[in-house]
Amino acid sequence: MNDQHQRAFFNDYSQPRIYMITLATVGRKPLLGSVIGNPRTPHGNKDAPKVKLTPIGWEVSRQIAHIKWAYPQISTPAWQLMPDHVHFIINVKEALPIHLNSVIYNFINECNKHNSVINGPDQPPLFEYNYHDRILSGKGQLQKMVDYIHDNPRRYLIRHLYQDYFTIRVINWEGETLQTFGNLKLLYFQHKMPVRISRRNNEDQIQQLAQQYLLLTQQGTILVSPFVSPGEKLVKEKALETGAPVIIILDNGIPPLFKPSGLLFEQCALGKILLITSFEYSSSKITPTKQRFEQMNMLAIKLCKPI
C-alpha cells in the first residue's frame, strides 16, 4: 500500500516531527501477548503489570527497534505492545526522503511477513493499515506520552478489574436516550446539584462560588454539569483532586473504544465518575454553540430532579 494522503492537512509528514503511532491488529485479535501482574504493584517490582509477549509480539517489538536502521533519520525512543494493539513514538529527526505513511506501511508489511513465518502462511494481515497518528508538539508532551504508553498494562488490568465502571451504556431517562460511561449508580443518588458559574463573574466571585459547590460535595452532594466556563472547570478540577463524585455532561457522543486518561481514569476506577451525553458520536470537530451549551445545561438540571 502506498497511499501518500496527508493525514493532517497542515502537516508535512516528511519533515522533522514527533509522533505517537497506534496500530491495531486486524479484528482487534489479542495476538501480541497477554497482560499479567497486579495493577496495584508499583512499577519496577516483579509483580508490576507487564505484557507477556507471544512469538509474533517479540518480532513486532524487534521490528520497531529496527526502524532506525532502515531510516537513520528516525528514532523510536519508546513503545508498548498490548494484546491487540501497539503504541510507539517516532521521532523524525531529519527530513525523510519519503512520506511517513511509507515508513509505517513498510513496517506493517515486514510484520505481516514474519507473522506468516511464525504462525503459518495462511495468516491474514497482522495489523490494520488504517493506523492512528498523534503529532506531539507541546512542551512536556513527549514525556507525558511516554508515561502514558508505558502505563497501558496497568490501565488495562484496572479496566478489566472494574469493568462496570469502564463500560458504555445506553439508557432512557424520562423519555430521553442517553449514552453513559462510568458509575451509573451516581444517577440514582438523591442529592445532586447542577453547577452553573457565569463567565461574567469576576475572579473573587468565581472562587467564592466554587468553594460553595465544593462544600456541598463534603456533605454528600454530587455535582452535575458540562463544566464549560472557567469557574465550572475550576470546580471540576478541585472535585477530581479531592475525590468527590461528579457527573460530567459531554458535548459529543462516546466513541466505541473510549478510555479516560489521567486523574479522570483514576477516579473512574474508584466509581467516582459518570460521563453522560444526549448527543450521537461524531468524529468531526464539534463547533461550540450557545444552543448546544444550553441543551447540556438543561440535561444537568433534568438529571438533578428528585427521582
LUMZA-101246 format. One record per atom (N, C-alpha, C): residue in one letter; x, y, z negated. Coordinates in steps of 0.1 Angstrom, whole numbers, plus 5000, padded with zeros to 4 digits. Layout:
// residues N
AXYZ...
***
This chain:
// residues 307
M500849885000M500050005000M500950125000N500550225008N501450335010N500750475010D499750485001D498950595000D499750714994Q499850825001Q500650934997Q499751054991H498451014989H497451114984H497951174971Q497951304970Q498251374957Q497251354947R497651294936R496651264925R496151384918A497051484916A496651614911A497051714922F496051784927F496251874939F497351974937F497652014924F498552124921F499952074919N500151934920N501451884916N502151824928D503451844928D504351784938D504951654932Y504451544936Y504851414930Y506251364933S507051444941S508451404943S509351494935Q508851594928Q509751684921Q509851644906P510951704900P511151664885P509951694877R509551594869R508351604861R508351474852I507651484841I507551364832I506051324832Y505951194834Y504551134835Y504351014825M503151004820M502850874814M501950794824I502450674828I501750594837I500950484830T499750454834T498950344828T498550254839L498850124838L498450024848L497649924841A496449884847A495649784841A495749654849T495649544843T495649414850T494349404858V494349324869V493149304877V492049244868G490849304867G489849244859G490049264844R491049334840R491449354826R491649224819K492249134826K492549004820K493849014811P493748944800P494848964790P496048874794L496748904804L497848824810L499148854805L499348974798L500749014795L501148974781G500248944772G500648904759G499448904749S499748884737S498748894726S499248974715V498349054708V498749134697V498749064684I499849064677I499848994664I500349094653G500249054640G500749134629G499549184621N499949264611N499049324602N498949474604P497749534608P497749674611P498049764600R498049714587R498349794576R499849784572T500649704579T502049694576T502849804583P503749874577P504449984583P505349934594H505650024604H506549984615H507949954609G508549854615G509849814611G509849684602N508749654596N508549534588N508249414598K508649294594K508449174602K506949154605D506049194597D504649174599D503949284605A504649384609A504149504616A503449464629P502449534634P501849504647P502849504659K502749404667K503549394679K502849304689V503349304701V502849224712V503749104715K503148984714K503948864718K503748844732L504748874740L504648874755L504648734761T503848724771T503848604780T505048604789P505348494796P506448504806P506348614816I505148634821I504948744831I505048884823G504648884811G504849004803G506249044802W507148944799W508548974798W509049024811E508648964822E509049004835E508649154838V507449184835V506949324837V507849424829S508149384817S509049474809S510449484815R510949374821R512249384828R512149474840Q511049464847Q510849544859Q510849694856I510149734845I510149874841I511549914838A512349834831A513749874828A514549884840H514249814851H515049814863H514649934873I513550004870I513150114879I514250214881K515050244870K516150344871K517250294881W517350154883W518450114891W517950124906A516750114909A516250124922A516150274926Y515850364916Y515650504918Y516450574907P517750614910P518550674900P518050814896Q517150874903Q516551004899Q515550984887I515250864884I514250834874I514850764861S514250794850S514550714838S513150674832T513150564824T511950514818T512250504803P512150614795P512550624782P511750544772A510450504776A509650434766A508550364774W508150244769W507050174774W506450084764Q505150044766Q504449954757Q503549864765L503749734765L502849634771L501749604761M500549594766M499349544759M498849424766P497849344760P497449224767P496949254781D496249364784D495649384797D496049514804H497049584798H497549704805H498949734800V499549834806V500849874802V500950024804H501550094794H501850234794H503350244796F503850334804F505250364804F505450514808I506550564803I506950704806I507950704817I507650784827I508550804839I509050954838N510350964837N511051094838N511751114851V511151194860V511751224873V512751334870K514051304870K515051404866K515451484878E515451424890E515851494902E514851464913A514851544923A513851534934A513951394940L512751334942L512751194948L512651214963P513251114970P513051114985P511751064989I510951014980I509550964983I508551014973H507350994976H506251024967H506250924955L505850974943L505850884931L504950764933N503950774941N503050664944N503850544950S504850574958S505550464964S506450394954V506950464944V507650404933V506750314925I505550354922I504650274914I504250154922Y503850174935Y503350064943Y504449954945N505750004947N506849904948N507049824935F506849894924F506949824911F505849724910I504549764913I503449664913I503749544922N504249574934N504449464943N505549364938E506549424931E507549334925E506949244914C506149304906C505449234895C504549124901N503849154912N503049054919N503848934924K505048964930K505848854935K506348764923H506748824912H507148744901H506048674894N504848724895N503648654889N503348534897S503548544910S503348424919S504448314916V505648354913V506648254909V506448194896I506048274886I505848224872I504548144871N503448204876N502148144874N501548064886G502248064897G501747984908G501448074920P501648024932P501548104945P500148154948D499148094942D497748134945D497148244935Q498048304928Q497648404918Q497148534925P496048594920P495648724926P496648824921P496548954927P497449054922P497349074907L498549104901L498549124887L497949254882F498349364889F497849494885F496949554895E495949644890E495149724899E496149834905Y495949864918Y496749964924Y496250104920N495050114915N494550254912N494950284897Y496250324896Y496850354883Y496450494878H496650514866H496350654860H497650714856D497850844860D499050924855D498551044848R499451074838R499251194830R500451274830I500451404834I501551484835I501851544821L503051534816L503451584803L504251714805S503751824800S504351954802S504452034790G503552014780G503552104768G504752064759K505052164750K506152144741K505752034731G506651944729G506451834720G505551724725Q505051734737Q504151644742Q504751504745L506051504750L506651384753L506751294740Q507251354729Q507351274717Q506051224712K505051304713K503651264709K503151144717M503551154730M503051044739M503850914736V505150924733V505950814730V505450744717D505150834707D504550784695D503250714697Y502450774706Y501050714709Y501250574715I502050564725I502150434732I502750324723H503650364714H504250264705H503250224694D502250314692D501250284681D500150204687N500150174700N499050094706N498749964699P499749884696P499349754689P498649764676R499049864668R498349884655R496849934658R496750024667R495350074671R494449964676Y495049874684Y494349764690Y493849674679L494649634669L494249554658L493149614649I493349744647I492349824639I490949824646R490949844659R489749844667R489049714666H489749604666H489149474666H488749434652L489449494642L489149464628L487849534624Y487649654629Y486449744626Y485649764639Q485349654646Q484749664659Q483449744659D482649734649D481349814648D481549964649Y482750014645Y483050154645Y483650194658F483950104667F484650134679F483750074691T482450084690T481550034700T480650144705I480450144718I479550244725I478150174724R477150254719R475850204719R474850304725V473750264730V472650344735V471450334726I471050444720I469850434711I468750534715N467650514710N466450604712N466150674699W466250804699W466050884687W464850984690E463750954684E462551044686E462251064701G462350954709G462050964723G463151004732E464351034727E465451084735E466550974735T467050944747T468050844749T469450904746L470150844736L471450904732L472550794733Q473750834735Q474850744736Q475650774723T476150674716T476850694703T478150604703F479050654695F480350584692F480750614678G480950504670G481250524656G480350464647N480250514635N479350454624N477950504625L477150424631L475750454634L474950484621K475450424610K474750444597K474650584592L475650664597L475650804593L474450884597L473750834608L472550904613L471450884603Y471450784594Y470350754585Y470550804571F471650884569F471750954556F470751054555Q470251074543Q469151174540Q469651314541H470851334537H471351474536H472351504547K471851574557K472651614569K472351764571M473351834576M473251974578M473952014591P473152084600P473752134613P474752254609V475852254616V476852364614V476752464626R476452594622R476452704632R477252814626I478352854633I479052974629I479253054641S478753174642S478753264653S480153314656R480453324669R481753384673R481853534669R480653594666R480653734662R481153754648N481253654640N481753664626N483153704626N483553784617N484953814615N485653704607E487053714606E487853614600E487353584586D487153684578D486653664564D485353594563Q484453634572Q483153564572Q483253424576I484153394586I484353254591I484853174579Q485853224572Q486453144561Q485453124550Q484553224547Q483553204537Q482553104541L482053104553L481053014558L481652874558A482852864563A483552734563A483652664549Q483952744540Q484052694526Q482752644521Q481652724525Q480352674520Q479952544526Y480252524539Y479952394546Y480752284539L482052314537L482952204531L482452174517L481952264510L481452244496L480252144497L479452154507L478352064509L478751924511T479951904518T480451774521T480851704507Q481351784498Q481751724485Q480451684477Q479351734481Q478051694474Q477351584482G477951534492G477351414499G476651454512T476751574516T476051614529T476951584541I476351534551I477051504564I476851624573L477951674579L477851794588L477651744602V476751814609V476451774623V476551894632S477351884643S477551994652S478351954664P478252034675P479252024686P480552084682F480552164672F481852224667F482552294678V481952394684V482452464696V483152594692S482452674684S483052804681S484352794672P485152894672P486352884663P486052844649G484952904643G484652874629G484152734628E483352684638E482952544637E484052444639K485052484647K486252394649K487052394636L487052504629L487752504616L487152414606V485752414606V485052324597V485352184600K485352144613K485652004617K487051964613E487952054615E489352024612E489551994597K488952084589K489052064575K488351944570A487151914576A486351794572A487151674575L487751664587L488551544590L489751534581E490451644578E491551634569E491251584555T490051624550T489651574537T488851444536G488651384548G487951264549G486451264548A485851384550A484451404549A483751344562P482651274560P481951214572P481351334581V481451314594V480951414603V480251344615I479251414620I478651364633I478951474643I479551434654I480051534664I479251514677I478651624681I477851624693I478851644705L478851564715L479751574726L479051644738D479851714746D479351784758D479351694771N479651564769N479751474781N479351334775G479051244785G478851104781G480151044777I480050924771I481250854766I481750754777P482950764782P483450664792P483550524787P483450424796P483450284792P484650244783L485850294786L486950244778L487450354768F486550434763F486850544754F487550494741K488550564737K489250534725K489650674719P489150704706P489550834700P491050824697S491650944694S493050944691S493351024678G494551014673G494951104662G494151074649L493851184642L493051174630L491651124632L491151164644L489751114647L489750964647F490750894652F490850754653F490850694639E491750754630E491950704616E490650714609Q489950834610Q488650844603Q487550764609C487650734621C486650644628C486750504622A488050454620A488250324614A487750314600L487650434593L487050434579L485550454579G484950454591G483450474591G483050614588K483950714590K483550854587K483150934599I483050874611I482850954623I481650884631L480850974636L479850934646L479951034658L480250994670L480151074682L478851044688I478151144693I476851124699I476551224710T475851184720T475651274732T474351244739S473751344745S472551324753S472851324768F474151344771F474551364785F475051224790E474951214803E475551094810E476951134813Y477851024813Y479251054815Y479551104829S480351204830S480851254843S482351264843S483051214853S484551224853S484951354858S484051434863S484351574868S484451664855K485151774857K485351874846K483951934843I483651934830I482351994826I482552144825T481652214831T481552364830T480752404818P481352474808P480552514797P479552624800T478352604796T477252704799T476552724786K475852834785K475052874773K473952764771Q473352724783Q472252634782Q472752494776R473952454781R474452324776R474752334761F475352444756F475652464742F474352464734E473352524739E472052534732E471452394731Q471552314742Q471052184741Q471752094731M473052114730M473852044720M473452084705N473252214703N472852264690N471452224686M470552214696M469252164693M469252024689L470151944696L470251804692L470751794677A471651874673A472151874660A471051904650I470151994653I469052024644I468051904644K467851854655K466951734656K467451614648L468751594648L469351484641L469251504626C469151624622C469151664607C467751664601K466751644609K465351644604K465251524595P464451534584P464251424575P463651304582I464151184579I463651064586I462351014581
***
